[in-house]
Amino acid sequence: MAYSKSSGKSRKKYTAQFKYKLAQEAIKAGNLSEIARKYGVGANLLSKWIKQLEEHGFHIFETTPDQQNKHLQDKIAKLEQMVGKKEVELSLLKNFSDFYRSQDTT
């Protein structure tokens, strides 16, 4: 399926691949209305996707240092969060172990 429904909303959320496919097909066919009807999307929405593709399409092939840096920072933050969770788990396990050990000796 090319789209998924958001929970609690009646609006459709289309995938990037679906938007790209329709925009490309409409550009090639030269008939926006026909493609919009064929896939059951609004002509205005399809027009918006075509405009976005034409204005920003080449950017999908670019990898800037900022994008790479952001990706690496996100990855580091995620790993730091995982390490923090593991430290908490270890601390809890140690506390439980110490507690049960003290209960056995009394």
Backbone as a chain_set.jsonl record, in Angstrom:
{"seq": "MAYSKSSGKSRKKYTAQFKYKLAQEAIKAGNLSEIARKYGVGANLLSKWIKQLEEHGFHIFETTPDQQNKHLQDKIAKLEQMVGKKEVELSLLKNFSDFYRSQDTT", "coords": {"N": [[0.846, -1.172, 0.0], [0.51, 2.242, -0.748], [0.169, 4.316, 0.972], [-0.43, 5.301, 4.373], [-2.804, 5.41, 7.0], [-3.106, 7.923, 9.401], [-3.335, 7.574, 12.926], [-6.435, 8.345, 14.377], [-6.953, 10.423, 12.626], [-8.397, 11.47, 9.516], [-6.934, 12.032, 7.339], [-4.776, 11.091, 4.678], [-1.498, 9.736, 4.673], [1.059, 9.887, 2.595], [3.713, 7.929, 1.236], [7.148, 8.839, 0.665], [8.206, 7.645, -1.6], [5.898, 7.04, -3.082], [4.897, 9.621, -3.62], [6.996, 10.621, -5.161], [6.95, 8.844, -7.334], [4.396, 9.364, -8.472], [4.637, 12.108, -9.097], [6.748, 12.04, -10.94], [5.566, 10.42, -12.926], [3.408, 12.048, -13.701], [4.773, 14.247, -14.741], [6.085, 13.058, -16.913], [3.86, 12.097, -18.388], [2.532, 14.438, -18.868], [0.016, 15.169, -18.189], [-1.491, 16.13, -15.609], [-4.015, 15.989, -14.291], [-5.131, 13.582, -15.178], [-3.374, 11.629, -14.107], [-3.689, 12.167, -11.394], [-6.41, 11.463, -11.037], [-6.212, 8.749, -11.718], [-4.767, 7.642, -9.579], [-6.213, 8.476, -7.425], [-5.737, 10.862, -6.003], [-5.696, 14.33, -5.053], [-5.619, 16.856, -7.555], [-4.424, 19.293, -6.978], [-2.756, 18.608, -4.858], [-1.033, 16.795, -6.107], [0.119, 18.552, -7.908], [1.52, 20.16, -6.135], [3.418, 18.31, -5.213], [4.854, 17.865, -7.571], [5.931, 20.394, -7.994], [7.584, 20.567, -5.705], [9.359, 18.493, -6.289], [10.547, 19.43, -8.639], [11.751, 21.778, -7.671], [13.417, 20.948, -5.574], [14.464, 18.478, -6.123], [17.096, 17.597, -6.899], [18.519, 17.725, -4.563], [18.244, 15.389, -3.121], [20.264, 13.751, -3.859], [22.503, 14.784, -2.816], [25.013, 14.798, -0.327], [25.763, 16.426, 2.361], [28.332, 17.769, 4.504], [27.093, 18.702, 6.833], [24.728, 17.195, 6.965], [25.799, 14.631, 7.267], [27.159, 15.01, 9.673], [25.022, 15.603, 11.434], [23.656, 13.177, 11.305], [25.562, 11.468, 12.472], [25.753, 12.647, 15.012], [23.164, 12.182, 15.959], [23.247, 9.41, 16.078], [25.246, 9.011, 18.011], [23.987, 10.187, 20.238], [21.863, 8.432, 20.572], [23.231, 6.056, 21.182], [24.504, 6.852, 23.54], [22.282, 7.159, 25.154], [21.409, 4.518, 25.282], [23.554, 3.363, 26.665], [23.319, 4.713, 29.093], [20.85, 3.69, 29.993], [21.572, 1.032, 30.367], [23.439, 1.296, 32.402], [21.773, 2.106, 34.492], [20.182, -0.177, 34.716], [22.134, -2.055, 35.517], [22.889, -0.964, 37.963], [20.468, -1.192, 39.397], [20.207, -3.996, 39.428], [22.478, -4.642, 40.923], [21.83, -3.419, 43.359], [19.506, -4.906, 44.059], [20.685, -7.414, 44.274], [22.504, -7.004, 46.4], [20.633, -6.404, 48.403], [19.15, -8.826, 48.639], [21.216, -10.51, 49.36], [21.848, -9.471, 51.831], [19.536, -10.115, 53.217], [19.65, -12.886, 53.356], [21.666, -13.401, 55.193], [20.765, -12.693, 57.662]], "CA": [[0.0, 0.0, 0.0], [1.342, 3.423, -0.935], [-0.042, 5.289, 2.024], [-0.937, 4.766, 5.63], [-3.669, 6.371, 7.681], [-2.658, 8.334, 10.726], [-4.322, 7.229, 13.93], [-7.259, 9.431, 14.831], [-7.156, 11.414, 11.578], [-8.884, 10.901, 8.282], [-5.99, 12.389, 6.273], [-3.841, 10.052, 4.252], [-0.09, 10.118, 4.697], [1.676, 9.176, 1.482], [5.153, 7.712, 1.359], [7.985, 9.644, -0.227], [8.326, 6.909, -2.855], [4.641, 7.204, -3.796], [4.866, 10.995, -4.101], [7.994, 10.729, -6.223], [6.46, 8.073, -8.483], [3.302, 10.09, -9.108], [5.163, 13.35, -9.676], [7.499, 11.655, -12.142], [4.617, 9.939, -13.927], [2.651, 13.202, -14.189], [5.682, 15.042, -15.573], [6.286, 12.313, -18.171], [2.606, 12.026, -19.127], [2.121, 15.776, -19.232], [-1.394, 15.353, -17.851], [-1.58, 16.043, -14.157], [-5.365, 15.58, -13.87], [-5.308, 12.155, -15.481], [-2.595, 10.86, -13.127], [-4.346, 12.386, -10.099], [-7.601, 10.593, -11.02], [-5.775, 7.348, -11.789], [-4.307, 7.211, -8.259], [-7.134, 8.933, -6.401], [-5.208, 11.973, -5.202], [-6.112, 15.628, -5.561], [-4.739, 17.465, -8.557], [-3.633, 20.336, -6.316], [-1.721, 17.934, -4.083], [-0.054, 16.284, -7.068], [0.819, 19.73, -8.414], [2.458, 20.543, -5.073], [4.518, 17.333, -5.229], [5.657, 18.124, -8.774], [6.687, 21.627, -7.725], [8.645, 20.23, -4.751], [10.351, 17.675, -6.994], [11.281, 20.297, -9.555], [12.555, 22.754, -6.937], [14.364, 20.373, -4.617], [14.763, 17.1, -6.481], [18.515, 17.266, -6.958], [19.082, 17.676, -3.216], [18.226, 14.036, -2.566], [21.514, 13.09, -4.217], [23.596, 15.453, -2.131], [25.333, 14.474, 1.06], [26.587, 17.526, 2.848], [28.952, 17.488, 5.808], [26.112, 18.97, 7.887], [23.84, 16.034, 7.037], [26.579, 13.533, 7.843], [27.422, 15.37, 11.058], [23.762, 15.436, 12.158], [23.405, 11.738, 11.392], [26.486, 10.911, 13.462], [25.362, 13.159, 16.325], [21.963, 11.435, 16.35], [23.68, 8.054, 16.413], [25.956, 9.108, 19.297], [22.988, 10.441, 21.28], [21.123, 7.178, 20.761], [24.126, 5.124, 21.87], [24.668, 7.343, 24.918], [21.035, 6.849, 25.856], [21.422, 3.072, 25.536], [24.537, 3.116, 27.72], [22.709, 5.2, 30.33], [19.84, 2.715, 30.42], [22.283, -0.173, 30.842], [24.024, 1.644, 33.708], [20.674, 2.084, 35.459], [19.827, -1.588, 34.909], [23.191, -2.68, 36.305], [22.792, -0.439, 39.316], [19.312, -1.838, 40.017], [20.539, -5.409, 39.671], [23.434, -4.685, 42.024], [21.077, -3.11, 44.579], [18.68, -6.076, 44.388], [21.587, -8.479, 44.695], [22.969, -6.646, 47.743], [19.494, -6.519, 49.312], [18.854, -10.246, 48.889], [22.353, -11.081, 50.063], [21.747, -9.043, 53.245], [18.392, -10.837, 53.774], [20.058, -14.27, 53.589], [22.614, -13.502, 56.311], [20.128, -12.377, 58.95]], "C": [[0.889, 1.232, 0.0], [1.171, 4.457, 0.155], [-0.489, 4.575, 3.281], [-1.801, 5.833, 6.277], [-3.093, 6.674, 9.044], [-3.742, 7.981, 11.723], [-5.092, 8.466, 14.356], [-7.521, 10.514, 13.793], [-7.669, 10.712, 10.331], [-7.975, 11.247, 7.103], [-5.072, 11.232, 5.956], [-2.432, 10.605, 4.322], [0.602, 9.257, 3.652], [3.174, 9.036, 1.704], [5.895, 8.599, 0.363], [8.106, 8.965, -1.597], [7.077, 7.082, -3.714], [4.557, 8.603, -4.402], [5.806, 11.168, -5.292], [7.496, 10.048, -7.492], [5.371, 8.837, -9.227], [3.774, 11.372, -9.765], [5.92, 13.056, -10.961], [6.559, 11.239, -13.265], [3.829, 11.099, -14.529], [3.515, 14.08, -15.093], [5.87, 14.371, -16.93], [5.024, 12.313, -19.027], [2.162, 13.399, -19.609], [0.657, 16.06, -18.923], [-1.586, 15.084, -16.37], [-2.929, 15.5, -13.701], [-5.596, 14.09, -14.078], [-4.594, 11.279, -14.449], [-3.229, 10.993, -11.747], [-5.582, 11.493, -9.982], [-7.215, 9.125, -10.954], [-5.408, 6.808, -10.406], [-5.171, 7.728, -7.11], [-6.566, 9.99, -5.462], [-5.697, 13.278, -5.818], [-5.102, 16.198, -6.539], [-3.867, 18.544, -7.934], [-2.484, 19.725, -5.518], [-0.627, 17.412, -5.005], [0.76, 17.435, -7.652], [1.873, 20.201, -7.414], [3.672, 19.615, -5.063], [5.44, 17.56, -6.423], [6.531, 19.355, -8.557], [7.85, 21.35, -6.771], [9.752, 19.421, -5.429], [11.197, 18.55, -7.912], [12.203, 21.269, -8.83], [13.673, 22.125, -6.122], [14.851, 18.979, -4.978], [16.233, 16.734, -6.433], [19.142, 17.133, -5.577], [19.107, 16.267, -2.629], [19.512, 13.284, -2.861], [22.725, 13.71, -3.526], [23.78, 14.897, -0.727], [26.279, 15.558, 1.542], [27.237, 17.12, 4.167], [27.977, 17.717, 6.961], [25.165, 17.784, 8.072], [24.559, 14.857, 7.686], [26.825, 13.778, 9.33], [26.171, 15.159, 11.911], [23.455, 13.952, 12.347], [24.292, 11.1, 12.458], [26.155, 11.391, 14.871], [24.121, 12.436, 16.847], [22.327, 10.028, 16.799], [24.392, 8.032, 17.773], [24.959, 9.305, 20.432], [22.206, 9.169, 21.594], [21.965, 6.16, 21.529], [24.359, 5.541, 23.317], [23.441, 7.031, 25.754], [20.984, 5.362, 26.204], [22.387, 2.732, 26.666], [23.98, 3.569, 29.068], [21.677, 4.231, 30.869], [20.506, 1.472, 31.0], [22.922, 0.093, 32.204], [22.958, 1.602, 34.798], [20.288, 0.637, 35.758], [20.857, -2.297, 35.782], [23.131, -2.235, 37.757], [21.62, -1.075, 40.058], [19.597, -3.294, 40.362], [21.506, -5.54, 40.85], [22.717, -4.415, 43.347], [20.195, -4.283, 45.007], [19.533, -7.218, 44.911], [22.083, -8.235, 46.116], [21.853, -6.804, 48.768], [19.21, -7.986, 49.646], [20.0, -10.942, 49.631], [22.27, -10.703, 51.548], [20.566, -9.754, 53.927], [18.764, -12.276, 54.116], [20.936, -14.402, 54.825], [21.967, -13.222, 57.657], [19.281, -13.513, 59.446]], "O": [[1.915, 1.257, 0.68], [1.967, 5.392, 0.244], [-0.875, 3.406, 3.256], [-1.549, 7.027, 6.114], [-2.645, 5.774, 9.755], [-4.93, 8.074, 11.415], [-4.503, 9.504, 14.658], [-8.263, 11.453, 14.079], [-7.416, 9.527, 10.114], [-8.222, 10.799, 5.983], [-4.646, 10.49, 6.841], [-2.198, 11.786, 4.066], [0.714, 8.041, 3.811], [3.816, 9.911, 2.284], [5.337, 9.042, -0.641], [8.108, 9.637, -2.629], [7.175, 7.251, -4.929], [4.187, 8.755, -5.566], [5.451, 11.783, -6.298], [7.603, 10.599, -8.587], [5.408, 8.951, -10.452], [3.352, 11.689, -10.877], [5.747, 13.754, -11.96], [6.727, 11.651, -14.413], [3.605, 11.13, -15.739], [3.033, 14.597, -16.1], [5.822, 15.03, -17.969], [5.093, 12.503, -20.241], [1.494, 13.515, -20.637], [0.118, 17.081, -19.351], [-1.813, 13.95, -15.948], [-2.985, 14.643, -12.819], [-6.196, 13.425, -13.234], [-5.159, 10.294, -13.974], [-3.293, 10.013, -11.005], [-5.786, 10.842, -8.957], [-7.823, 8.349, -10.217], [-5.7, 5.654, -10.092], [-4.886, 7.445, -5.946], [-6.877, 10.008, -4.271], [-6.072, 13.31, -6.991], [-3.892, 16.042, -6.373], [-2.706, 18.7, -8.311], [-1.375, 20.259, -5.505], [0.561, 17.566, -4.721], [1.965, 17.298, -7.864], [2.977, 20.59, -7.796], [4.809, 20.066, -4.924], [6.661, 17.46, -6.301], [7.716, 19.359, -8.893], [8.964, 21.828, -6.988], [10.936, 19.64, -5.173], [12.42, 18.419, -7.952], [13.303, 21.557, -9.302], [14.753, 22.701, -5.994], [15.583, 18.363, -4.203], [16.578, 15.649, -5.964], [20.186, 16.497, -5.431], [19.904, 15.983, -1.735], [19.824, 12.296, -2.196], [23.841, 13.206, -3.646], [22.813, 14.57, -0.038], [27.451, 15.592, 1.167], [26.745, 16.231, 4.861], [28.027, 17.002, 7.961], [24.839, 17.413, 9.199], [24.003, 14.172, 8.545], [26.711, 12.863, 10.145], [26.257, 14.592, 13.001], [23.042, 13.529, 13.427], [23.824, 10.286, 13.255], [26.266, 10.622, 15.825], [24.035, 12.116, 18.033], [21.785, 9.518, 17.779], [24.162, 7.134, 18.584], [25.071, 8.661, 21.475], [21.925, 8.876, 22.756], [21.461, 5.482, 22.424], [24.407, 4.698, 24.214], [23.553, 6.68, 26.928], [20.562, 4.994, 27.3], [22.074, 1.909, 27.526], [24.153, 2.881, 30.073], [21.632, 3.975, 32.073], [20.051, 0.928, 32.006], [22.943, -0.789, 33.062], [23.212, 1.119, 35.901], [20.091, 0.27, 36.916], [20.496, -3.053, 36.683], [23.304, -3.043, 38.67], [21.757, -1.456, 41.221], [19.268, -3.762, 41.451], [21.366, -6.442, 41.676], [22.964, -5.099, 44.34], [20.143, -4.618, 46.19], [19.161, -7.904, 45.863], [22.083, -9.147, 46.943], [22.09, -7.283, 49.876], [19.049, -8.337, 50.815], [19.772, -11.85, 50.43], [22.584, -11.516, 52.417], [20.617, -9.968, 55.138], [18.237, -12.83, 55.081], [20.933, -15.462, 55.452], [22.57, -13.492, 58.695], [18.677, -13.412, 60.514]]}, "num_chains": 1, "name": "protein.A"}
